[in-house]
Amino acid sequence: MAKTKTKTKTVIDAIDVPIENKLKFLYELQLVDSKIDEIVHLRGELPLEVQDLEDEIAGLETRIKNYQAEAREMESMVLKKKNDIETAKALIKKYGEQQKNVRNNREFDSLSKEIEFQTLEIELSEKKIKEFSFQHKEKKRLVEETSGVLSDKKIALEAKQKELKEITDETQREEDDLRKKSEAYKGKIESRLYSAYQRIRSNARNGLAVVSVSRDACGGCFNRIPPQRQVDIKLSKKIIVCEYCGRILIDADALTGSKAE
């Protein structure tokens, strides 16, 4: 018994698809992608504004933590200097008592120098305490000031997020459906043609890669199309691009009036 080979197509063979159908798929893909662009445009700059605010808030929170850490360090330094002062006072008292029992002037002078040194240490520590206390006060002020800015930014973020959510909730289902359609059309178009479509779209300011001839002109750049070229476009027997802007040119009426296989 002879075996018969069967071939199942899981994807469209680009060679078997007529140019007319390729153009129709591209045109329908463009319509879907343009609707997606409209939805994205409706959201405007909101997603970027939300992201910027989130980044700014994260930066402010980090700044506040740094200020608080620096303030704690200043408190620690003040405490250390106060302890140094108490130690110096204790030594001065000790050296003063020892001076009462010295055996000669050399020992007395040595203790006097130690007392003088500890007195200078107290003066230096008191000066440092003033500096650290001022820095501590300044850090606390910066924490309060930055916290106020942070609070305002959080209120602004909440408002932007709410606005974005309202718009997203209204359009998300439609966008999801459109993106599924876009993927479906992508599967019907050969990879090289789809890559060219995407490249043209990314370079076009309005995202239009496929445009119809309207009033004898390119629907993208509005430059005049010669009559013979218009005839070729209407026949849909080959892929023709605008010589001025590089967009793919079609006759929408001819394509929508024809039946894709």
N, C-alpha and C positions, 0 to 999 in steps of 0.2 A: 504494500500500500504506500503510495507516494505521499510524502509529507508536504503540506502546503505551508509556505511561510506567510505569516501575517505581520504587518507593520502598523503599530499603533503610534499615532502622533500625539505627543504630550505638549509640544509647543508648535507654534506656527512656523513652518519652513519659509524663511524670507524669500527664497527663490520662487515659491509657489504663490505668494501673495501678490496680486496685481498692484501696480503703482497707485491706481485709483483708491484701492482699499487702504493702502499705507497712508495716503494723504488724508483719507477720512478718519482713520484712527488718530493720526497726529492732530487733526482739527478738533476732534472730540476730546482728546487729551488736553489740548490747549484751553478749551472751554471749561473743563473741570478745574485745571490748575489756576485759571484766571479767577474762578469763584473762590478757590482757597486763598488766593492773593487778596481778594476783597475782604475776606474774613480777617486775615492777618492785619490788613490795613485798618480795619475797624478797631482793632485793639490798639493800633497806633504804637506809640513809644512806651505804653504802659508796662509791658514785661521788662524792658530795659530800665525804666524808672524804678520799678520794684526791686530789681537786682541791684541797682546802684544804691538804693536806700538800705537794703539788707547789708551790702558791703560796708557802707558808711557806718551803720549801727554797730556792726562787728568791730570796726576800727575804733569807734568811740568807747565801746565796752572794754576793749584791750587797753586803751589810753587811761581809762578810769582805774583799772586794776593796777596799772603801772604807777599812777599817781598815788594810789592808796598804799602800795608797797613802799614807795619812796617816803611817804608820810610816816609809815611805821618805822622805817629806818631812821628817820630824823628823831622820832620819839625815843628810839633805842639809844641813839647817840647822845641825846640830852641826858638820859638816865645814866649813861656811862660817865659823862662828864661830871654829873652831880656826885656820883660815887667817887670819882677821882678827887673832887674837892674835899669830900669827907675824909678820904685817905690822907690827903695832904695836910689837912687840919690836925688829924691825929698825929702825924709825923712831926708837925711843928710843935705840938704840945709835948711830944716825947723828947724832941731835941732840946726844948726849953728846960725840961726837967733835968736832962743830962748836963746842961750847962752849969747847973748849980753844984755839980759834983766833979767838975773838971780839975785836972792836976796842974795844967799849964795853959798858957795863952794859945799855943798851937791847937790844942784840942778845942778850946773855946771858939777860935776863929773857924775851925773846920765845921763845927756844929752851926755856927752863924751862917756859913755858906749854904749848908743844907737847909736851914730855915729860909734863907733868901730864895733858894731854888724852889722850894715847895710853895713859897708865897707867889713866885712868878707862875708856877704851875696852876695855882688857884686863879690868878688873873687871866691866864690863857684859857683855862677851862670855862670861866665865866663869859669870856668873849665868844668862845665856840658855842656855848649854850644859847647866847643871843642869836648867833648866826643860824644854828640848827632850828631854833624856835621860829625864826622868821621864815625859813625854808618850809618848815612844817605847816605854818599858817598859810603860806603860798600854795602848797600842795593841796591843802584842804579847800582853799578857794577855787583852785582849778578843778577839783573833784565836783564841787557844787555847780560851778559854771558848766562843765562838760556834761554833768548829769541833766542839767536843764536842756541843753542842746539835744542830748540823747532822748529825753522825754518828748520833745517836739518832733524829732525824726521818727519815733515810734508811732506817734499819732498820725503823721503824714503817711507812713508805711501802711498802717491799718486802713486808712482811707483809700490808698492806691490799690491795696490788695482786694478790698471790698469792690471797688469799681471794676477791677480786672476780673474778679470772680463772676460778677453780674454779666459782664460781656461774654465771658467764657461759657457760662452756663447756658446762655442764649444760643450760642453758636457751636458748642463742642460736638453735639450729635451730628449736626450738618457737616462740620469739618471732618469728622471721623468717616462719615459715609463718602464724602468726596475723596478723601485720601485712599479709601478702598477702591473707588472707581479709578483713581489715577494709577494705582498699582496694577489694576486689571488691564488698563490700556497699555501700560508699560510692558506687560507680558505679551502683548500682541504685536509689539514693534521690535524689529531687529535691534540688537544692542548698539551697532554703529550709528544707526539713524536716531536712536533715542539719545545717545551721547551728544550727537550734533544738535538735537533739539534742546537738550539741557544747556549746552554751551551757549547757544544763541539766546536762550532765555536769561541766562546769568549776565549776559552782556547788554541785554535790552533794558532800558530804564523802566519800562512798564511791564516787563516780564512776558512780552508777546514774542514768541518765536515763529508762530504760524499766523499769517494774516491774509485776509481776502482782498482782492483787487476791488476798489470802490472808486467810481467816477474816473476810471482809467488811471488810477494811481495806486501805489503801494499803501496798504492800510496801516503800515508801521511808520514809514518815513515820509509818505505822501509825495514821493517823487513819481513823475509820470512813467507809465509802462507802455512801451511801443505796442501798436495794434497786433502785430504778428505774435509777439510774446504773450499777449492777452489770449490769443486763440490757443496757443500751446498750453497755457495755464487752464483754460476752460476744458480742454480735452483730457486733462489729468493723466497723461500718458508717461510723464516723467516729472521728477522733482525739480522744481525751478526755484531759485532763490533771487531775491532782489539784488541787483548789481550795486545798489547804493548802501543798503543797511544789512544785507546778508540774511534777512528773514525768509522763511519758506513761504512762497506765494501759492494761494489756492483760489478757486472760484467756489465760494461757500454754497451758492445756489445750485451749482452743478453737483457738488458732492452730496448735499442733503437731499437732492432729488434722485440720487442714485442709490442702489441697494448694495451694501457691502456683503461680500460672501462670508 
